[in-house]
Amino acid sequence: MDFSKSKPAVTKGQMNYEANHLKKKLKTFDPEKFKEINALKNFDAHPMFKVWKKVLKIGKLFSLSF
């Protein structure tokens, strides 16, 4: 099987969570890098990921859209 074209998915919410987690760690361990990262408005995902903008809940099933 060729998996070279498949991309793991991540939601915008997960990206925000990870960015905030990184900032919290940097604030403690590398204040200078924290200042640099904290000034950024948006984080881009690595190209290997497909970013889903939203997750819609429909009944008991989840429908994912991007």
Helices and strands as residue ranges (DSSP letters): E 9-11, H 12-29, H 31-38, E 50-52, E 54-58, E 61-65
